Amino acid sequence: MTLQPFNLYIERREPDKNMARFYALSIEPNLFGGTSLVRSWGRIGSRGQQKIHVFDSELKAFDLLLTLLRRKHSRGYLLLR
């Protein structure tokens, strides 16, 4: 069960390539007592796409979140403050 919801939002902007993308990650409790990692991505200003991963523990969800964050950071996505 998730004790504390967690949200993360990163962006990648390259005006010379007409690129403006977002990637959002959220760890949330689900209705079955487990934990869900919700991934949303797309062009800034659009609804984008979404995928939900279900886990039996918050630690597994956080491990995937860190893996995805590392991958996106290596591709130029930056954390906004």
mmCIF file of the N, C-alpha and C atoms, coordinates in Angstrom:
data_MODEL
# 
_entry.id   MODEL 
# 
loop_
_atom_site.group_PDB 
_atom_site.id 
_atom_site.type_symbol 
_atom_site.label_atom_id 
_atom_site.label_alt_id 
_atom_site.label_comp_id 
_atom_site.label_asym_id 
_atom_site.label_entity_id 
_atom_site.label_seq_id 
_atom_site.pdbx_PDB_ins_code 
_atom_site.Cartn_x 
_atom_site.Cartn_y 
_atom_site.Cartn_z 
_atom_site.occupancy 
_atom_site.B_iso_or_equiv 
_atom_site.pdbx_formal_charge 
_atom_site.auth_seq_id 
_atom_site.auth_comp_id 
_atom_site.auth_asym_id 
_atom_site.auth_atom_id 
_atom_site.pdbx_PDB_model_num 
ATOM 1   N N  . MET A 1 1  ? 0.831  -1.178 0.000   1.00 0.00 ? 1  MET A N  1 
ATOM 2   C CA . MET A 1 1  ? 0.000  0.000  0.000   1.00 0.00 ? 1  MET A CA 1 
ATOM 3   C C  . MET A 1 1  ? 0.878  1.244  0.000   1.00 0.00 ? 1  MET A C  1 
ATOM 4   N N  . THR A 1 2  ? 0.498  2.226  -0.764  1.00 0.00 ? 2  THR A N  1 
ATOM 5   C CA . THR A 1 2  ? 1.260  3.456  -0.871  1.00 0.00 ? 2  THR A CA 1 
ATOM 6   C C  . THR A 1 2  ? 0.999  4.342  0.339   1.00 0.00 ? 2  THR A C  1 
ATOM 7   N N  . LEU A 1 3  ? 2.064  4.760  0.995   1.00 0.00 ? 3  LEU A N  1 
ATOM 8   C CA . LEU A 1 3  ? 1.917  5.613  2.165   1.00 0.00 ? 3  LEU A CA 1 
ATOM 9   C C  . LEU A 1 3  ? 1.822  7.083  1.779   1.00 0.00 ? 3  LEU A C  1 
ATOM 10  N N  . GLN A 1 4  ? 2.581  7.483  0.766   1.00 0.00 ? 4  GLN A N  1 
ATOM 11  C CA . GLN A 1 4  ? 2.623  8.877  0.358   1.00 0.00 ? 4  GLN A CA 1 
ATOM 12  C C  . GLN A 1 4  ? 2.612  8.957  -1.162  1.00 0.00 ? 4  GLN A C  1 
ATOM 13  N N  . PRO A 1 5  ? 1.611  9.613  -1.776  1.00 0.00 ? 5  PRO A N  1 
ATOM 14  C CA . PRO A 1 5  ? 1.625  9.775  -3.231  1.00 0.00 ? 5  PRO A CA 1 
ATOM 15  C C  . PRO A 1 5  ? 2.866  10.555 -3.670  1.00 0.00 ? 5  PRO A C  1 
ATOM 16  N N  . PHE A 1 6  ? 3.374  10.245 -4.851  1.00 0.00 ? 6  PHE A N  1 
ATOM 17  C CA . PHE A 1 6  ? 4.594  10.863 -5.357  1.00 0.00 ? 6  PHE A CA 1 
ATOM 18  C C  . PHE A 1 6  ? 4.361  11.262 -6.806  1.00 0.00 ? 6  PHE A C  1 
ATOM 19  N N  . ASN A 1 7  ? 4.657  12.525 -7.161  1.00 0.00 ? 7  ASN A N  1 
ATOM 20  C CA . ASN A 1 7  ? 4.481  13.022 -8.519  1.00 0.00 ? 7  ASN A CA 1 
ATOM 21  C C  . ASN A 1 7  ? 5.778  13.636 -9.013  1.00 0.00 ? 7  ASN A C  1 
ATOM 22  N N  . LEU A 1 8  ? 6.077  13.408 -10.296 1.00 0.00 ? 8  LEU A N  1 
ATOM 23  C CA . LEU A 1 8  ? 7.284  13.941 -10.913 1.00 0.00 ? 8  LEU A CA 1 
ATOM 24  C C  . LEU A 1 8  ? 6.944  14.377 -12.323 1.00 0.00 ? 8  LEU A C  1 
ATOM 25  N N  . TYR A 1 9  ? 7.406  15.557 -12.742 1.00 0.00 ? 9  TYR A N  1 
ATOM 26  C CA . TYR A 1 9  ? 7.126  16.080 -14.065 1.00 0.00 ? 9  TYR A CA 1 
ATOM 27  C C  . TYR A 1 9  ? 8.432  16.577 -14.666 1.00 0.00 ? 9  TYR A C  1 
ATOM 28  N N  . ILE A 1 10 ? 8.781  16.088 -15.871 1.00 0.00 ? 10 ILE A N  1 
ATOM 29  C CA . ILE A 1 10 ? 9.993  16.516 -16.561 1.00 0.00 ? 10 ILE A CA 1 
ATOM 30  C C  . ILE A 1 10 ? 9.632  16.920 -17.984 1.00 0.00 ? 10 ILE A C  1 
ATOM 31  N N  . GLU A 1 11 ? 10.483 17.768 -18.568 1.00 0.00 ? 11 GLU A N  1 
ATOM 32  C CA . GLU A 1 11 ? 10.245 18.251 -19.923 1.00 0.00 ? 11 GLU A CA 1 
ATOM 33  C C  . GLU A 1 11 ? 11.523 18.206 -20.740 1.00 0.00 ? 11 GLU A C  1 
ATOM 34  N N  . ARG A 1 12 ? 11.318 18.146 -22.043 1.00 0.00 ? 12 ARG A N  1 
ATOM 35  C CA . ARG A 1 12 ? 12.417 18.252 -23.001 1.00 0.00 ? 12 ARG A CA 1 
ATOM 36  C C  . ARG A 1 12 ? 11.982 19.253 -24.057 1.00 0.00 ? 12 ARG A C  1 
ATOM 37  N N  . ARG A 1 13 ? 12.741 20.343 -24.177 1.00 0.00 ? 13 ARG A N  1 
ATOM 38  C CA . ARG A 1 13 ? 12.428 21.391 -25.144 1.00 0.00 ? 13 ARG A CA 1 
ATOM 39  C C  . ARG A 1 13 ? 13.643 21.645 -26.015 1.00 0.00 ? 13 ARG A C  1 
ATOM 40  N N  . GLU A 1 14 ? 13.430 21.561 -27.318 1.00 0.00 ? 14 GLU A N  1 
ATOM 41  C CA . GLU A 1 14 ? 14.454 21.898 -28.300 1.00 0.00 ? 14 GLU A CA 1 
ATOM 42  C C  . GLU A 1 14 ? 13.774 22.702 -29.405 1.00 0.00 ? 14 GLU A C  1 
ATOM 43  N N  . PRO A 1 15 ? 13.728 24.041 -29.260 1.00 0.00 ? 15 PRO A N  1 
ATOM 44  C CA . PRO A 1 15 ? 13.011 24.876 -30.230 1.00 0.00 ? 15 PRO A CA 1 
ATOM 45  C C  . PRO A 1 15 ? 13.528 24.733 -31.661 1.00 0.00 ? 15 PRO A C  1 
ATOM 46  N N  . ASP A 1 16 ? 14.831 24.529 -31.839 1.00 0.00 ? 16 ASP A N  1 
ATOM 47  C CA . ASP A 1 16 ? 15.375 24.398 -33.194 1.00 0.00 ? 16 ASP A CA 1 
ATOM 48  C C  . ASP A 1 16 ? 14.867 23.138 -33.899 1.00 0.00 ? 16 ASP A C  1 
ATOM 49  N N  . LYS A 1 17 ? 14.426 22.143 -33.140 1.00 0.00 ? 17 LYS A N  1 
ATOM 50  C CA . LYS A 1 17 ? 13.861 20.911 -33.707 1.00 0.00 ? 17 LYS A CA 1 
ATOM 51  C C  . LYS A 1 17 ? 12.339 20.878 -33.574 1.00 0.00 ? 17 LYS A C  1 
ATOM 52  N N  . ASN A 1 18 ? 11.746 21.981 -33.100 1.00 0.00 ? 18 ASN A N  1 
ATOM 53  C CA . ASN A 1 18 ? 10.303 22.064 -32.856 1.00 0.00 ? 18 ASN A CA 1 
ATOM 54  C C  . ASN A 1 18 ? 9.843  20.951 -31.908 1.00 0.00 ? 18 ASN A C  1 
ATOM 55  N N  . MET A 1 19 ? 10.636 20.729 -30.863 1.00 0.00 ? 19 MET A N  1 
ATOM 56  C CA . MET A 1 19 ? 10.351 19.669 -29.907 1.00 0.00 ? 19 MET A CA 1 
ATOM 57  C C  . MET A 1 19 ? 9.987  20.272 -28.554 1.00 0.00 ? 19 MET A C  1 
ATOM 58  N N  . ALA A 1 20 ? 8.849  19.865 -28.036 1.00 0.00 ? 20 ALA A N  1 
ATOM 59  C CA . ALA A 1 20 ? 8.407  20.275 -26.700 1.00 0.00 ? 20 ALA A CA 1 
ATOM 60  C C  . ALA A 1 20 ? 7.613  19.111 -26.130 1.00 0.00 ? 20 ALA A C  1 
ATOM 61  N N  . ARG A 1 21 ? 8.272  18.286 -25.325 1.00 0.00 ? 21 ARG A N  1 
ATOM 62  C CA . ARG A 1 21 ? 7.653  17.069 -24.796 1.00 0.00 ? 21 ARG A CA 1 
ATOM 63  C C  . ARG A 1 21 ? 7.639  17.068 -23.274 1.00 0.00 ? 21 ARG A C  1 
ATOM 64  N N  . PHE A 1 22 ? 6.678  16.353 -22.720 1.00 0.00 ? 22 PHE A N  1 
ATOM 65  C CA . PHE A 1 22 ? 6.612  16.188 -21.269 1.00 0.00 ? 22 PHE A CA 1 
ATOM 66  C C  . PHE A 1 22 ? 6.577  14.700 -20.940 1.00 0.00 ? 22 PHE A C  1 
ATOM 67  N N  . TYR A 1 23 ? 6.937  14.401 -19.705 1.00 0.00 ? 23 TYR A N  1 
ATOM 68  C CA . TYR A 1 23 ? 6.884  13.038 -19.184 1.00 0.00 ? 23 TYR A CA 1 
ATOM 69  C C  . TYR A 1 23 ? 6.556  13.168 -17.707 1.00 0.00 ? 23 TYR A C  1 
ATOM 70  N N  . ALA A 1 24 ? 5.469  12.564 -17.290 1.00 0.00 ? 24 ALA A N  1 
ATOM 71  C CA . ALA A 1 24 ? 5.034  12.658 -15.893 1.00 0.00 ? 24 ALA A CA 1 
ATOM 72  C C  . ALA A 1 24 ? 4.956  11.258 -15.292 1.00 0.00 ? 24 ALA A C  1 
ATOM 73  N N  . LEU A 1 25 ? 5.427  11.134 -14.068 1.00 0.00 ? 25 LEU A N  1 
ATOM 74  C CA . LEU A 1 25 ? 5.401  9.870  -13.333 1.00 0.00 ? 25 LEU A CA 1 
ATOM 75  C C  . LEU A 1 25 ? 4.705  10.104 -11.998 1.00 0.00 ? 25 LEU A C  1 
ATOM 76  N N  . SER A 1 26 ? 3.873  9.166  -11.606 1.00 0.00 ? 26 SER A N  1 
ATOM 77  C CA . SER A 1 26 ? 3.124  9.300  -10.368 1.00 0.00 ? 26 SER A CA 1 
ATOM 78  C C  . SER A 1 26 ? 2.966  7.934  -9.710  1.00 0.00 ? 26 SER A C  1 
ATOM 79  N N  . ILE A 1 27 ? 3.286  7.850  -8.423  1.00 0.00 ? 27 ILE A N  1 
ATOM 80  C CA . ILE A 1 27 ? 3.062  6.625  -7.653  1.00 0.00 ? 27 ILE A CA 1 
ATOM 81  C C  . ILE A 1 27 ? 1.826  6.864  -6.798  1.00 0.00 ? 27 ILE A C  1 
ATOM 82  N N  . GLU A 1 28 ? 0.839  5.985  -6.959  1.00 0.00 ? 28 GLU A N  1 
ATOM 83  C CA . GLU A 1 28 ? -0.454 6.161  -6.297  1.00 0.00 ? 28 GLU A CA 1 
ATOM 84  C C  . GLU A 1 28 ? -0.974 4.832  -5.770  1.00 0.00 ? 28 GLU A C  1 
ATOM 85  N N  . PRO A 1 29 ? -1.801 4.868  -4.740  1.00 0.00 ? 29 PRO A N  1 
ATOM 86  C CA . PRO A 1 29 ? -2.442 3.624  -4.285  1.00 0.00 ? 29 PRO A CA 1 
ATOM 87  C C  . PRO A 1 29 ? -3.524 3.215  -5.279  1.00 0.00 ? 29 PRO A C  1 
ATOM 88  N N  . ASN A 1 30 ? -3.778 1.915  -5.395  1.00 0.00 ? 30 ASN A N  1 
ATOM 89  C CA . ASN A 1 30 ? -4.882 1.472  -6.239  1.00 0.00 ? 30 ASN A CA 1 
ATOM 90  C C  . ASN A 1 30 ? -5.994 0.887  -5.362  1.00 0.00 ? 30 ASN A C  1 
ATOM 91  N N  . LEU A 1 31 ? -7.089 0.516  -5.965  1.00 0.00 ? 31 LEU A N  1 
ATOM 92  C CA . LEU A 1 31 ? -8.250 0.049  -5.213  1.00 0.00 ? 31 LEU A CA 1 
ATOM 93  C C  . LEU A 1 31 ? -8.071 -1.317 -4.572  1.00 0.00 ? 31 LEU A C  1 
ATOM 94  N N  . PHE A 1 32 ? -7.043 -2.042 -4.965  1.00 0.00 ? 32 PHE A N  1 
ATOM 95  C CA . PHE A 1 32 ? -6.846 -3.403 -4.484  1.00 0.00 ? 32 PHE A CA 1 
ATOM 96  C C  . PHE A 1 32 ? -5.772 -3.505 -3.413  1.00 0.00 ? 32 PHE A C  1 
ATOM 97  N N  . GLY A 1 33 ? -5.360 -2.373 -2.840  1.00 0.00 ? 33 GLY A N  1 
ATOM 98  C CA . GLY A 1 33 ? -4.373 -2.374 -1.768  1.00 0.00 ? 33 GLY A CA 1 
ATOM 99  C C  . GLY A 1 33 ? -2.948 -2.385 -2.256  1.00 0.00 ? 33 GLY A C  1 
ATOM 100 N N  . GLY A 1 34 ? -2.740 -2.316 -3.547  1.00 0.00 ? 34 GLY A N  1 
ATOM 101 C CA . GLY A 1 34 ? -1.394 -2.290 -4.106  1.00 0.00 ? 34 GLY A CA 1 
ATOM 102 C C  . GLY A 1 34 ? -0.980 -0.877 -4.457  1.00 0.00 ? 34 GLY A C  1 
ATOM 103 N N  . THR A 1 35 ? 0.031  -0.801 -5.277  1.00 0.00 ? 35 THR A N  1 
ATOM 104 C CA . THR A 1 35 ? 0.584  0.474  -5.693  1.00 0.00 ? 35 THR A CA 1 
ATOM 105 C C  . THR A 1 35 ? 0.632  0.525  -7.211  1.00 0.00 ? 35 THR A C  1 
ATOM 106 N N  . SER A 1 36 ? 0.330  1.680  -7.769  1.00 0.00 ? 36 SER A N  1 
ATOM 107 C CA . SER A 1 36 ? 0.377  1.864  -9.220  1.00 0.00 ? 36 SER A CA 1 
ATOM 108 C C  . SER A 1 36 ? 1.377  2.952  -9.572  1.00 0.00 ? 36 SER A C  1 
ATOM 109 N N  . LEU A 1 37 ? 2.116  2.715  -10.658 1.00 0.00 ? 37 LEU A N  1 
ATOM 110 C CA . LEU A 1 37 ? 2.971  3.741  -11.244 1.00 0.00 ? 37 LEU A CA 1 
ATOM 111 C C  . LEU A 1 37 ? 2.277  4.187  -12.518 1.00 0.00 ? 37 LEU A C  1 
ATOM 112 N N  . VAL A 1 38 ? 1.885  5.456  -12.568 1.00 0.00 ? 38 VAL A N  1 
ATOM 113 C CA . VAL A 1 38 ? 1.186  6.009  -13.722 1.00 0.00 ? 38 VAL A CA 1 
ATOM 114 C C  . VAL A 1 38 ? 2.183  6.842  -14.510 1.00 0.00 ? 38 VAL A C  1 
ATOM 115 N N  . ARG A 1 39 ? 2.354  6.491  -15.799 1.00 0.00 ? 39 ARG A N  1 
ATOM 116 C CA . ARG A 1 39 ? 3.248  7.221  -16.704 1.00 0.00 ? 39 ARG A CA 1 
ATOM 117 C C  . ARG A 1 39 ? 2.396  7.961  -17.728 1.00 0.00 ? 39 ARG A C  1 
ATOM 118 N N  . SER A 1 40 ? 2.678  9.242  -17.916 1.00 0.00 ? 40 SER A N  1 
ATOM 119 C CA . SER A 1 40 ? 2.002  10.048 -18.935 1.00 0.00 ? 40 SER A CA 1 
ATOM 120 C C  . SER A 1 40 ? 3.068  10.757 -19.752 1.00 0.00 ? 40 SER A C  1 
ATOM 121 N N  . TRP A 1 41 ? 2.861  10.832 -21.071 1.00 0.00 ? 41 TRP A N  1 
ATOM 122 C CA . TRP A 1 41 ? 3.840  11.478 -21.928 1.00 0.00 ? 41 TRP A CA 1 
ATOM 123 C C  . TRP A 1 41 ? 3.177  12.000 -23.185 1.00 0.00 ? 41 TRP A C  1 
ATOM 124 N N  . GLY A 1 42 ? 3.866  12.955 -23.811 1.00 0.00 ? 42 GLY A N  1 
ATOM 125 C CA . GLY A 1 42 ? 3.367  13.500 -25.066 1.00 0.00 ? 42 GLY A CA 1 
ATOM 126 C C  . GLY A 1 42 ? 3.909  14.889 -25.320 1.00 0.00 ? 42 GLY A C  1 
ATOM 127 N N  . ARG A 1 43 ? 3.338  15.550 -26.316 1.00 0.00 ? 43 ARG A N  1 
ATOM 128 C CA . ARG A 1 43 ? 3.717  16.908 -26.649 1.00 0.00 ? 43 ARG A CA 1 
ATOM 129 C C  . ARG A 1 43 ? 3.099  17.859 -25.628 1.00 0.00 ? 43 ARG A C  1 
ATOM 130 N N  . ILE A 1 44 ? 3.860  18.860 -25.204 1.00 0.00 ? 44 ILE A N  1 
ATOM 131 C CA . ILE A 1 44 ? 3.361  19.832 -24.242 1.00 0.00 ? 44 ILE A CA 1 
ATOM 132 C C  . ILE A 1 44 ? 2.148  20.527 -24.849 1.00 0.00 ? 44 ILE A C  1 
ATOM 133 N N  . GLY A 1 45 ? 1.086  20.602 -24.076 1.00 0.00 ? 45 GLY A N  1 
ATOM 134 C CA . GLY A 1 45 ? -0.152 21.208 -24.532 1.00 0.00 ? 45 GLY A CA 1 
ATOM 135 C C  . GLY A 1 45 ? -1.177 20.196 -25.005 1.00 0.00 ? 45 GLY A C  1 
ATOM 136 N N  . SER A 1 46 ? -0.750 18.939 -25.176 1.00 0.00 ? 46 SER A N  1 
ATOM 137 C CA . SER A 1 46 ? -1.682 17.891 -25.581 1.00 0.00 ? 46 SER A CA 1 
ATOM 138 C C  . SER A 1 46 ? -1.979 16.994 -24.383 1.00 0.00 ? 46 SER A C  1 
ATOM 139 N N  . ARG A 1 47 ? -2.983 16.167 -24.535 1.00 0.00 ? 47 ARG A N  1 
ATOM 140 C CA . ARG A 1 47 ? -3.326 15.224 -23.471 1.00 0.00 ? 47 ARG A CA 1 
ATOM 141 C C  . ARG A 1 47 ? -2.276 14.126 -23.366 1.00 0.00 ? 47 ARG A C  1 
ATOM 142 N N  . GLY A 1 48 ? -1.736 13.719 -24.483 1.00 0.00 ? 48 GLY A N  1 
ATOM 143 C CA . GLY A 1 48 ? -0.700 12.699 -24.500 1.00 0.00 ? 48 GLY A CA 1 
ATOM 144 C C  . GLY A 1 48 ? -1.250 11.302 -24.307 1.00 0.00 ? 48 GLY A C  1 
ATOM 145 N N  . GLN A 1 49 ? -0.380 10.415 -23.898 1.00 0.00 ? 49 GLN A N  1 
ATOM 146 C CA . GLN A 1 49 ? -0.724 9.023  -23.666 1.00 0.00 ? 49 GLN A CA 1 
ATOM 147 C C  . GLN A 1 49 ? -0.471 8.675  -22.205 1.00 0.00 ? 49 GLN A C  1 
ATOM 148 N N  . GLN A 1 50 ? -1.007 7.521  -21.801 1.00 0.00 ? 50 GLN A N  1 
ATOM 149 C CA . GLN A 1 50 ? -0.849 7.111  -20.408 1.00 0.00 ? 50 GLN A CA 1 
ATOM 150 C C  . GLN A 1 50 ? -0.735 5.592  -20.320 1.00 0.00 ? 50 GLN A C  1 
ATOM 151 N N  . LYS A 1 51 ? 0.096  5.142  -19.384 1.00 0.00 ? 51 LYS A N  1 
ATOM 152 C CA . LYS A 1 51 ? 0.239  3.719  -19.110 1.00 0.00 ? 51 LYS A CA 1 
ATOM 153 C C  . LYS A 1 51 ? 0.313  3.538  -17.596 1.00 0.00 ? 51 LYS A C  1 
ATOM 154 N N  . ILE A 1 52 ? -0.344 2.492  -17.097 1.00 0.00 ? 52 ILE A N  1 
ATOM 155 C CA . ILE A 1 52 ? -0.374 2.225  -15.660 1.00 0.00 ? 52 ILE A CA 1 
ATOM 156 C C  . ILE A 1 52 ? 0.265  0.869  -15.386 1.00 0.00 ? 52 ILE A C  1 
ATOM 157 N N  . HIS A 1 53 ? 1.223  0.853  -14.472 1.00 0.00 ? 53 HIS A N  1 
ATOM 158 C CA . HIS A 1 53 ? 1.871  -0.379 -14.025 1.00 0.00 ? 53 HIS A CA 1 
ATOM 159 C C  . HIS A 1 53 ? 1.392  -0.656 -12.606 1.00 0.00 ? 53 HIS A C  1 
ATOM 160 N N  . VAL A 1 54 ? 1.007  -1.881 -12.311 1.00 0.00 ? 54 VAL A N  1 
ATOM 161 C CA . VAL A 1 54 ? 0.510  -2.248 -10.978 1.00 0.00 ? 54 VAL A CA 1 
ATOM 162 C C  . VAL A 1 54 ? 1.557  -3.121 -10.286 1.00 0.00 ? 54 VAL A C  1 
ATOM 163 N N  . PHE A 1 55 ? 1.829  -2.800 -9.017  1.00 0.00 ? 55 PHE A N  1 
ATOM 164 C CA . PHE A 1 55 ? 2.825  -3.524 -8.222  1.00 0.00 ? 55 PHE A CA 1 
ATOM 165 C C  . PHE A 1 55 ? 2.227  -3.921 -6.884  1.00 0.00 ? 55 PHE A C  1 
ATOM 166 N N  . ASP A 1 56 ? 2.831  -4.917 -6.259  1.00 0.00 ? 56 ASP A N  1 
ATOM 167 C CA . ASP A 1 56 ? 2.383  -5.308 -4.926  1.00 0.00 ? 56 ASP A CA 1 
ATOM 168 C C  . ASP A 1 56 ? 3.112  -4.544 -3.826  1.00 0.00 ? 56 ASP A C  1 
ATOM 169 N N  . SER A 1 57 ? 4.185  -3.828 -4.194  1.00 0.00 ? 57 SER A N  1 
ATOM 170 C CA . SER A 1 57 ? 4.891  -3.031 -3.189  1.00 0.00 ? 57 SER A CA 1 
ATOM 171 C C  . SER A 1 57 ? 5.306  -1.683 -3.771  1.00 0.00 ? 57 SER A C  1 
ATOM 172 N N  . GLU A 1 58 ? 5.386  -0.701 -2.894  1.00 0.00 ? 58 GLU A N  1 
ATOM 173 C CA . GLU A 1 58 ? 5.783  0.648  -3.284  1.00 0.00 ? 58 GLU A CA 1 
ATOM 174 C C  . GLU A 1 58 ? 7.240  0.677  -3.737  1.00 0.00 ? 58 GLU A C  1 
ATOM 175 N N  . LEU A 1 59 ? 8.070  -0.171 -3.146  1.00 0.00 ? 59 LEU A N  1 
ATOM 176 C CA . LEU A 1 59 ? 9.488  -0.207 -3.499  1.00 0.00 ? 59 LEU A CA 1 
ATOM 177 C C  . LEU A 1 59 ? 9.698  -0.611 -4.959  1.00 0.00 ? 59 LEU A C  1 
ATOM 178 N N  . LYS A 1 60 ? 8.953  -1.594 -5.451  1.00 0.00 ? 60 LYS A N  1 
ATOM 179 C CA . LYS A 1 60 ? 9.067  -2.015 -6.848  1.00 0.00 ? 60 LYS A CA 1 
ATOM 180 C C  . LYS A 1 60 ? 8.631  -0.900 -7.793  1.00 0.00 ? 60 LYS A C  1 
ATOM 181 N N  . ALA A 1 61 ? 7.583  -0.187 -7.427  1.00 0.00 ? 61 ALA A N  1 
ATOM 182 C CA . ALA A 1 61 ? 7.119  0.937  -8.244  1.00 0.00 ? 61 ALA A CA 1 
ATOM 183 C C  . ALA A 1 61 ? 8.175  2.036  -8.277  1.00 0.00 ? 61 ALA A C  1 
ATOM 184 N N  . PHE A 1 62 ? 8.796  2.302  -7.141  1.00 0.00 ? 62 PHE A N  1 
ATOM 185 C CA . PHE A 1 62 ? 9.823  3.339  -7.080  1.00 0.00 ? 62 PHE A CA 1 
ATOM 186 C C  . PHE A 1 62 ? 11.065 2.938  -7.869  1.00 0.00 ? 62 PHE A C  1 
ATOM 187 N N  . ASP A 1 63 ? 11.411 1.648  -7.872  1.00 0.00 ? 63 ASP A N  1 
ATOM 188 C CA . ASP A 1 63 ? 12.540 1.172  -8.674  1.00 0.00 ? 63 ASP A CA 1 
ATOM 189 C C  . ASP A 1 63 ? 12.307 1.438  -10.160 1.00 0.00 ? 63 ASP A C  1 
ATOM 190 N N  . LEU A 1 64 ? 11.101 1.148  -10.650 1.00 0.00 ? 64 LEU A N  1 
ATOM 191 C CA . LEU A 1 64 ? 10.791 1.423  -12.052 1.00 0.00 ? 64 LEU A CA 1 
ATOM 192 C C  . LEU A 1 64 ? 10.804 2.923  -12.325 1.00 0.00 ? 64 LEU A C  1 
ATOM 193 N N  . LEU A 1 65 ? 10.286 3.712  -11.393 1.00 0.00 ? 65 LEU A N  1 
ATOM 194 C CA . LEU A 1 65 ? 10.313 5.167  -11.551 1.00 0.00 ? 65 LEU A CA 1 
ATOM 195 C C  . LEU A 1 65 ? 11.738 5.670  -11.718 1.00 0.00 ? 65 LEU A C  1 
ATOM 196 N N  . LEU A 1 66 ? 12.660 5.198  -10.893 1.00 0.00 ? 66 LEU A N  1 
ATOM 197 C CA . LEU A 1 66 ? 14.054 5.624  -10.996 1.00 0.00 ? 66 LEU A CA 1 
ATOM 198 C C  . LEU A 1 66 ? 14.688 5.179  -12.308 1.00 0.00 ? 66 LEU A C  1 
ATOM 199 N N  . THR A 1 67 ? 14.377 3.973  -12.751 1.00 0.00 ? 67 THR A N  1 
ATOM 200 C CA . THR A 1 67 ? 14.896 3.475  -14.023 1.00 0.00 ? 67 THR A CA 1 
ATOM 201 C C  . THR A 1 67 ? 14.425 4.351  -15.178 1.00 0.00 ? 67 THR A C  1 
ATOM 202 N N  . LEU A 1 68 ? 13.131 4.665  -15.200 1.00 0.00 ? 68 LEU A N  1 
ATOM 203 C CA . LEU A 1 68 ? 12.577 5.507  -16.255 1.00 0.00 ? 68 LEU A CA 1 
ATOM 204 C C  . LEU A 1 68 ? 13.142 6.921  -16.193 1.00 0.00 ? 68 LEU A C  1 
ATOM 205 N N  . LEU A 1 69 ? 13.308 7.452  -14.988 1.00 0.00 ? 69 LEU A N  1 
ATOM 206 C CA . LEU A 1 69 ? 13.863 8.793  -14.823 1.00 0.00 ? 69 LEU A CA 1 
ATOM 207 C C  . LEU A 1 69 ? 15.298 8.868  -15.348 1.00 0.00 ? 69 LEU A C  1 
ATOM 208 N N  . ARG A 1 70 ? 16.105 7.868  -15.046 1.00 0.00 ? 70 ARG A N  1 
ATOM 209 C CA . ARG A 1 70 ? 17.483 7.833  -15.563 1.00 0.00 ? 70 ARG A CA 1 
ATOM 210 C C  . ARG A 1 70 ? 17.502 7.804  -17.083 1.00 0.00 ? 70 ARG A C  1 
ATOM 211 N N  . ARG A 1 71 ? 16.630 6.991  -17.669 1.00 0.00 ? 71 ARG A N  1 
ATOM 212 C CA . ARG A 1 71 ? 16.565 6.865  -19.125 1.00 0.00 ? 71 ARG A CA 1 
ATOM 213 C C  . ARG A 1 71 ? 16.162 8.198  -19.767 1.00 0.00 ? 71 ARG A C  1 
ATOM 214 N N  . LYS A 1 72 ? 15.155 8.847  -19.206 1.00 0.00 ? 72 LYS A N  1 
ATOM 215 C CA . LYS A 1 72 ? 14.692 10.119 -19.760 1.00 0.00 ? 72 LYS A CA 1 
ATOM 216 C C  . LYS A 1 72 ? 15.735 11.222 -19.564 1.00 0.00 ? 72 LYS A C  1 
ATOM 217 N N  . HIS A 1 73 ? 16.414 11.227 -18.422 1.00 0.00 ? 73 HIS A N  1 
ATOM 218 C CA . HIS A 1 73 ? 17.463 12.221 -18.179 1.00 0.00 ? 73 HIS A CA 1 
ATOM 219 C C  . HIS A 1 73 ? 18.586 12.077 -19.206 1.00 0.00 ? 73 HIS A C  1 
ATOM 220 N N  . SER A 1 74 ? 18.936 10.843 -19.560 1.00 0.00 ? 74 SER A N  1 
ATOM 221 C CA . SER A 1 74 ? 20.002 10.626 -20.545 1.00 0.00 ? 74 SER A CA 1 
ATOM 222 C C  . SER A 1 74 ? 19.589 11.098 -21.938 1.00 0.00 ? 74 SER A C  1 
ATOM 223 N N  . ARG A 1 75 ? 18.271 11.237 -22.167 1.00 0.00 ? 75 ARG A N  1 
ATOM 224 C CA . ARG A 1 75 ? 17.763 11.702 -23.462 1.00 0.00 ? 75 ARG A CA 1 
ATOM 225 C C  . ARG A 1 75 ? 17.480 13.203 -23.482 1.00 0.00 ? 75 ARG A C  1 
ATOM 226 N N  . GLY A 1 76 ? 17.809 13.886 -22.390 1.00 0.00 ? 76 GLY A N  1 
ATOM 227 C CA . GLY A 1 76 ? 17.695 15.343 -22.395 1.00 0.00 ? 76 GLY A CA 1 
ATOM 228 C C  . GLY A 1 76 ? 16.515 15.924 -21.642 1.00 0.00 ? 76 GLY A C  1 
ATOM 229 N N  . TYR A 1 77 ? 15.729 15.109 -20.966 1.00 0.00 ? 77 TYR A N  1 
ATOM 230 C CA . TYR A 1 77 ? 14.613 15.621 -20.172 1.00 0.00 ? 77 TYR A CA 1 
ATOM 231 C C  . TYR A 1 77 ? 15.150 16.251 -18.889 1.00 0.00 ? 77 TYR A C  1 
ATOM 232 N N  . LEU A 1 78 ? 14.548 17.367 -18.487 1.00 0.00 ? 78 LEU A N  1 
ATOM 233 C CA . LEU A 1 78 ? 14.997 18.091 -17.309 1.00 0.00 ? 78 LEU A CA 1 
ATOM 234 C C  . LEU A 1 78 ? 13.858 18.239 -16.307 1.00 0.00 ? 78 LEU A C  1 
ATOM 235 N N  . LEU A 1 79 ? 14.205 18.170 -15.038 1.00 0.00 ? 79 LEU A N  1 
ATOM 236 C CA . LEU A 1 79 ? 13.238 18.357 -13.952 1.00 0.00 ? 79 LEU A CA 1 
ATOM 237 C C  . LEU A 1 79 ? 12.933 19.832 -13.811 1.00 0.00 ? 79 LEU A C  1 
ATOM 238 N N  . LEU A 1 80 ? 11.664 20.183 -13.743 1.00 0.00 ? 80 LEU A N  1 
ATOM 239 C CA . LEU A 1 80 ? 11.248 21.571 -13.556 1.00 0.00 ? 80 LEU A CA 1 
ATOM 240 C C  . LEU A 1 80 ? 11.023 21.835 -12.085 1.00 0.00 ? 80 LEU A C  1 
ATOM 241 N N  . ARG A 1 81 ? 11.355 23.008 -11.640 1.00 0.00 ? 81 ARG A N  1 
ATOM 242 C CA . ARG A 1 81 ? 11.169 23.361 -10.224 1.00 0.00 ? 81 ARG A CA 1 
ATOM 243 C C  . ARG A 1 81 ? 9.971  24.218 -10.049 1.00 0.00 ? 81 ARG A C  1 
# 
